[in-house]
Amino acid sequence: MTSKRITTVLGQLGLTQVRYVSPVRRGAAEGLAGRVYEQVEREFGVLAPSLALLSPAPQVLAASWLMLRETLLVTRKVDRAVKEAVATTVSLGNTCPWCVTVHGTMVSGLAGGLVLADRPAESIADPRLRAVATWAQDCGTEEGALLHEPVCPAEEAPELIGTAVLFHYYNRMVNVFLTEVPLPPGAPRMALGPVMWILDRRLRPAAGRPYQPGTSLELLPAASLPGDLSWVSGDPVTEDAFARGCAAIDAAGARSVPAGPRRATRAHPLGLTPRECEVLELICERQTNAQIARALFISAKTVDHHVSAVLAKLGVENREAAADMSRNLTA
């Protein structure tokens, strides 16, 4: 089978992993989506389903790709192996097994067989990888970020922080819209090893090629950088990528999400969103955050945020009091 045919087959199999939305098929991708698909296949090695799941919204697809390309794929000051270690560590913290499998395989291939999933970041022998992995691990929470010393000089921040930020985003999308591991639905788990062996032989050569900064910027119009992304301003091209990408995603949200609380939220006596109601129902069943995360196909950290919001809106301090109030409301 030719290299081009392998790429095509892997891309088609990848699309079968997408749930709840209908991704644009590879042969049917036109316009902006088609241009992104071509770039992803050429520079990432395959049409990644983690990107293809966004194809029903071409502007969001382009935004996600150009920010990912300029941080993870283009090497300026930081080696790809180091950035893949950040991606994998963030994915471990967010309990995203799909991303851990794919990017953990990349780390292993690029960093001499290092397996991040089976060890704490602090135990990594290589001092550089240990430092960035520990930083990515600790910065999963605001408290950890505030306590952690800077792990890199300022000129490396756009690549390292950019990779961490993007994978907090990608993990949430992947946990909802993709299968748990990079296998088509119904495929036996024993097929994962051979599939990853084939994928590695597509992804690793692509990771070793040099890429010119900024070639994806033309996908979206120029925009201003949001003030809370000032950490990216150390590199003009990455700054431009995040400015364009964030503007496109914000515009897509404004088109798709109504302003103010949704009707269901306004109708709830305590102003809970539909998702918060689901979380509260599971709290009443005495489920832990990890169990709630599995039931709702979201990360444990996302559950943490929902639980905190529920407690605040109910004006209570713990889960037991929230459950009691919920039962009183429905009695």
C-alpha positions as CSV (number, residue, x, y, z in Angstrom):
1,M,0.0,0.0,0.0
2,T,1.4,3.4,-1.0
3,S,2.1,6.1,1.6
4,K,-0.6,8.3,0.2
5,R,-3.1,5.4,0.4
6,I,-2.1,4.7,4.0
7,T,-2.7,8.4,4.8
8,T,-6.2,8.2,3.2
9,V,-7.2,5.1,5.0
10,L,-6.0,6.4,8.4
11,G,-7.9,9.6,7.9
12,Q,-11.1,7.7,7.0
13,L,-10.8,5.4,10.0
14,G,-10.1,8.5,12.2
15,L,-13.5,10.0,11.2
16,T,-15.3,7.0,12.4
17,Q,-14.1,7.8,16.0
18,V,-16.1,11.1,16.0
19,R,-19.4,11.1,18.0
20,Y,-22.4,13.4,18.1
21,V,-21.4,15.5,15.1
22,S,-20.9,14.6,11.5
23,P,-17.4,15.6,10.4
24,V,-16.8,16.6,6.8
25,R,-15.6,13.6,4.8
26,R,-12.1,13.9,3.4
27,G,-13.2,13.8,-0.2
28,A,-16.0,16.3,0.4
29,A,-14.0,19.0,2.2
30,E,-14.0,22.2,0.1
31,G,-13.1,25.8,0.7
32,L,-11.7,26.6,4.1
33,A,-12.2,23.1,5.5
34,G,-10.5,21.6,2.5
35,R,-7.4,23.8,2.8
36,V,-7.1,22.9,6.5
37,Y,-7.4,19.2,5.8
38,E,-4.6,19.4,3.2
39,Q,-2.3,21.2,5.6
40,V,-3.1,18.8,8.5
41,E,-2.4,15.7,6.4
42,R,0.8,17.2,5.0
43,E,2.3,18.5,8.3
44,F,0.8,16.4,11.0
45,G,1.1,13.2,9.1
46,V,-2.6,12.1,9.0
47,L,-6.0,13.8,9.2
48,A,-6.3,13.9,13.0
49,P,-9.9,13.3,14.2
50,S,-9.3,15.7,17.1
51,L,-9.3,18.4,14.4
52,A,-11.7,16.9,11.9
53,L,-14.4,16.8,14.6
54,L,-14.5,20.6,14.3
55,S,-15.0,20.6,10.5
56,P,-18.8,21.3,10.7
57,A,-17.6,24.8,11.9
58,P,-14.8,25.6,9.3
59,Q,-13.8,28.9,11.0
60,V,-13.3,27.1,14.4
61,L,-11.5,24.3,12.6
62,A,-9.1,26.8,11.0
63,A,-8.6,28.6,14.3
64,S,-7.8,25.4,16.2
65,W,-5.4,24.2,13.5
66,L,-3.4,27.4,13.0
67,M,-2.9,27.9,16.8
68,L,-1.8,24.2,17.2
69,R,0.5,24.4,14.2
70,E,2.3,27.5,15.4
71,T,2.8,26.2,19.0
72,L,3.3,22.4,18.7
73,L,4.4,21.7,15.1
74,V,6.7,24.7,14.3
75,T,10.0,24.5,16.2
76,R,11.5,27.8,17.3
77,K,13.1,27.7,20.7
78,V,11.5,24.4,22.1
79,D,12.0,20.9,20.7
80,R,8.9,19.0,19.6
81,A,9.6,16.2,22.1
82,V,9.5,18.7,25.0
83,K,6.2,20.1,23.7
84,E,4.7,16.6,23.2
85,A,5.7,16.0,26.9
86,V,3.6,19.0,27.9
87,A,0.7,17.9,25.7
88,T,0.8,14.4,27.3
89,T,1.1,15.6,30.8
90,V,-1.8,18.1,30.4
91,S,-3.9,15.3,28.9
92,L,-3.1,13.0,31.8
93,G,-4.3,15.6,34.3
94,N,-7.5,16.1,32.3
95,T,-8.1,12.3,32.1
96,C,-8.1,12.3,28.3
97,P,-7.1,8.8,27.3
98,W,-7.3,9.5,23.5
99,C,-4.8,12.3,23.7
100,V,-2.6,10.5,26.2
101,T,-2.4,7.5,23.8
102,V,-1.5,9.6,20.7
103,H,0.8,12.2,22.2
104,G,2.3,9.7,24.7
105,T,3.3,7.6,21.7
106,M,4.9,10.7,20.1
107,V,6.9,11.4,23.3
108,S,8.1,7.8,23.4
109,G,9.2,7.9,19.8
110,L,10.9,11.3,20.1
111,A,12.4,10.9,23.6
112,G,14.1,7.5,23.5
113,G,11.2,5.4,24.7
114,L,10.0,7.6,27.6
115,V,6.6,6.5,28.9
116,L,4.9,9.3,30.7
117,A,1.6,7.5,31.5
118,D,3.2,5.1,33.9
119,R,5.2,7.5,36.1
120,P,4.9,10.8,38.0
121,A,6.5,13.7,36.2
122,E,8.9,14.2,39.1
123,S,10.5,10.8,38.3
124,I,11.6,11.6,34.7
125,A,15.4,11.3,34.4
126,D,15.9,13.9,31.8
127,P,16.1,17.3,33.6
128,R,14.6,19.3,30.8
129,L,11.6,17.0,30.3
130,R,11.2,16.6,34.0
131,A,11.0,20.4,34.5
132,V,8.4,21.0,31.8
133,A,6.3,18.0,32.7
134,T,6.2,18.9,36.3
135,W,5.3,22.5,35.4
136,A,2.5,21.3,33.1
137,Q,1.3,18.9,35.8
138,D,1.3,21.6,38.6
139,C,-0.3,24.3,36.4
140,G,-3.5,22.3,35.9
141,T,-5.0,24.4,38.7
142,E,-4.7,28.1,39.4
143,E,-3.3,27.4,42.8
144,G,-0.5,25.2,41.3
145,A,0.3,27.8,38.7
146,L,0.7,30.5,41.3
147,L,3.1,28.4,43.4
148,H,5.2,27.2,40.5
149,E,8.4,28.9,39.5
150,P,8.8,29.8,35.8
151,V,10.0,26.8,33.9
152,C,11.5,28.6,30.9
153,P,12.9,31.9,29.7
154,A,10.4,34.4,28.3
155,E,11.3,33.6,24.7
156,E,10.1,29.9,25.2
157,A,6.8,30.9,26.8
158,P,4.7,31.2,23.6
159,E,5.4,27.6,22.6
160,L,5.2,26.0,26.0
161,I,2.3,27.9,27.5
162,G,0.5,27.8,24.1
163,T,0.8,24.0,24.0
164,A,-0.5,23.7,27.5
165,V,-3.5,26.1,26.9
166,L,-4.4,24.4,23.6
167,F,-4.4,20.9,25.2
168,H,-6.7,22.0,28.0
169,Y,-9.0,23.0,25.1
170,Y,-8.5,19.9,23.0
171,N,-8.9,17.5,25.9
172,R,-12.3,18.8,26.6
173,M,-13.4,18.6,23.0
174,V,-11.9,15.1,22.5
175,N,-13.4,13.7,25.7
176,V,-16.9,14.6,24.5
177,F,-16.6,14.0,20.7
178,L,-14.2,11.1,20.3
179,T,-14.0,7.5,21.4
180,E,-11.9,6.7,24.4
181,V,-8.9,5.4,22.3
182,P,-7.8,5.9,18.7
183,L,-9.8,2.9,17.4
184,P,-13.0,2.7,15.3
185,P,-16.1,1.9,17.3
186,G,-16.4,-1.9,17.9
187,A,-12.7,-2.6,17.2
188,P,-11.1,-4.8,19.9
189,R,-8.6,-3.3,22.3
190,M,-6.0,-5.7,21.1
191,A,-5.9,-3.8,17.8
192,L,-4.6,-0.6,19.6
193,G,-1.0,-1.7,19.5
194,P,-0.8,-2.4,15.7
195,V,-2.8,0.8,15.0
196,M,-0.5,3.0,17.0
197,W,2.5,1.3,15.4
198,I,1.2,2.4,12.0
199,L,0.3,5.8,13.2
200,D,3.7,6.3,14.7
201,R,5.3,5.7,11.4
202,R,3.2,8.5,9.9
203,L,3.4,11.0,12.7
204,R,7.1,10.7,13.7
205,P,8.6,11.5,10.3
206,A,6.2,14.5,10.0
207,A,7.3,15.7,13.4
208,G,11.0,15.6,12.3
209,R,10.5,18.0,9.4
210,P,11.2,21.7,9.7
211,Y,8.1,23.9,9.1
212,Q,8.1,27.5,8.1
213,P,6.4,29.7,10.8
214,G,3.3,31.6,9.7
215,T,2.2,29.7,6.6
216,S,-1.2,28.9,8.1
217,L,-2.0,32.5,9.1
218,E,-3.7,33.2,5.7
219,L,-6.5,30.9,6.6
220,L,-8.1,33.6,8.8
221,P,-8.1,37.4,8.8
222,A,-5.9,39.5,11.0
223,A,-7.2,40.5,14.5
224,S,-6.2,42.0,17.8
225,L,-4.8,39.9,20.6
226,P,-7.0,39.6,23.7
227,G,-5.4,41.2,26.7
228,D,-5.4,38.0,28.8
229,L,-3.1,36.3,26.2
230,S,-0.2,38.7,26.7
231,W,2.1,35.7,27.5
232,V,2.1,34.9,23.7
233,S,3.5,38.3,22.7
234,G,7.1,37.2,22.8
235,D,6.8,35.7,19.3
236,P,5.1,37.8,16.6
237,V,3.9,34.9,14.5
238,T,2.4,32.9,17.4
239,E,0.8,36.1,18.7
240,D,-0.8,36.6,15.3
241,A,-2.0,33.0,15.2
242,F,-3.7,33.3,18.6
243,A,-5.2,36.7,17.8
244,R,-6.7,35.4,14.5
245,G,-7.8,32.1,16.2
246,C,-9.4,33.6,19.2
247,A,-11.3,36.2,17.1
248,A,-12.7,33.4,14.9
249,I,-13.8,31.3,17.8
250,D,-15.3,34.3,19.6
251,A,-17.2,35.2,16.4
252,A,-18.5,31.6,16.0
253,G,-19.7,31.6,19.6
254,A,-21.5,34.9,19.1
255,R,-23.3,33.4,16.1
256,S,-24.2,30.2,17.8
257,V,-24.8,30.9,21.5
258,P,-27.6,33.2,22.5
259,A,-26.6,36.1,24.8
260,G,-27.5,35.9,28.4
261,P,-28.8,32.8,30.3
262,R,-30.5,30.2,28.2
263,R,-34.2,29.6,28.5
264,A,-33.7,26.4,30.5
265,T,-31.4,28.2,32.9
266,R,-33.8,31.1,33.4
267,A,-36.6,28.6,34.1
268,H,-34.8,26.8,36.9
269,P,-35.7,28.2,40.3
270,L,-32.1,28.5,41.3
271,G,-30.6,29.4,37.9
272,L,-28.9,26.1,37.3
273,T,-27.9,25.3,33.8
274,P,-29.0,21.9,32.3
275,R,-25.5,20.5,32.8
276,E,-25.5,21.7,36.4
277,C,-28.8,20.0,36.9
278,E,-27.3,16.7,35.6
279,V,-24.3,17.1,38.0
280,L,-26.7,17.9,40.9
281,E,-28.7,14.8,40.1
282,L,-25.6,12.6,40.3
283,I,-24.5,14.3,43.5
284,C,-27.8,13.3,45.0
285,E,-26.9,9.7,44.0
286,R,-23.7,10.1,46.0
287,Q,-21.4,9.8,43.0
288,T,-17.9,11.0,43.2
289,N,-16.5,13.6,40.8
290,A,-14.6,10.8,38.9
291,Q,-17.9,8.8,38.5
292,I,-19.7,12.0,37.4
293,A,-17.0,12.6,34.8
294,R,-17.4,9.2,33.3
295,A,-21.2,9.4,33.3
296,L,-21.2,12.7,31.5
297,F,-18.1,12.2,29.3
298,I,-16.3,15.2,30.7
299,S,-13.1,15.7,32.6
300,A,-12.9,15.5,36.4
301,K,-11.7,19.1,36.5
302,T,-14.8,20.2,34.5
303,V,-16.9,18.4,37.1
304,D,-15.0,20.3,39.8
305,H,-16.1,23.6,38.2
306,H,-19.7,22.5,37.8
307,V,-19.9,21.3,41.5
308,S,-18.5,24.6,42.7
309,A,-21.0,26.5,40.6
310,V,-23.9,24.3,41.9
311,L,-22.8,24.9,45.6
312,A,-22.5,28.6,45.0
313,K,-25.9,28.9,43.3
314,L,-27.6,26.9,46.1
315,G,-25.7,28.8,48.7
316,V,-24.5,25.7,50.5
317,E,-21.0,24.6,51.6
318,N,-21.0,20.9,50.8
319,R,-22.5,18.2,48.6
320,E,-24.7,16.7,51.3
321,A,-26.4,20.1,51.8
322,A,-26.8,20.5,48.0
323,A,-28.5,17.0,47.8
324,D,-30.8,17.9,50.7
325,M,-31.9,21.2,49.1
326,S,-32.4,19.4,45.8
327,R,-34.7,16.8,47.4
328,N,-36.6,19.6,49.2
329,L,-37.2,21.4,45.9
330,T,-38.5,18.3,44.1
331,A,-40.6,17.0,47.1
